């Protein structure tokens, strides 16, 4: 619903939305200019497919995540008037949940708990092991939120090694009119603010917000030996050696 509102607002302000239209590369005209004053790249898991065409690479770990919705019979107890957003750091997983909204059920997910994949190897099938881990956690902690599974939905996280955003231009590679934003697997709740920052950068060439910590040449991005910190809980987990080789 939030994505739909953002798209509607963009269209109302003159934007053209092209759906199912892959971006293959960034290319200048023969006169050395782009067709636009500035270009914003927010390509998610495809980020290096796009930026690679201008010689820019951002090390990211793409993981396949999922959330599960339950048709609890105790609907009124899990609306936003009574039920908070919560995060639970267990030794193995970082669980999180949200209240119902619209026609959804009670929601639970695991942050950064999925396997490292690519846009070509990911699938849309629910991981039953993580699904059952969510059920067992709710049985112990919030049993009234349980009910028949409505559905489990998959998605992709695109995480930098330090799990922080990238919000910068590509001037260090000679493309100062190309702006890039990587959400690091937790940008959705900041979408409106990030959109404002990116629009300021595109229109004014700068933003009033301090984005210095999200620069493209920080050590976590440029140092290939940086130890990844992808999990926000107390477990301190990092990808296995096998998974680390899948860094894109």
Secondary structure, 3 states (H helix, E strand, C coil): CHHHHHHHHHHHCCCCCCCCCCCCCCCCCCCCCCCCCCEEECCHHHHHHHHHHHCCCCCEEEEEEEEEEEEECCHHHHECCCCCCEEEECCCCEEEEECECCCCCEEEEECCCCCECCCCCCCCCCCHHHHHHHHHHHHHHCHHHCEEEEEEEEEEEEEECCCCCEEEEEHHHCEEEEEEEECCCCCHHHHHHHHHHHHHHHHHCCCCCCCHHHCCCCHHHHCCCCCCCCCCCCCCCCCCHHHHCCCC
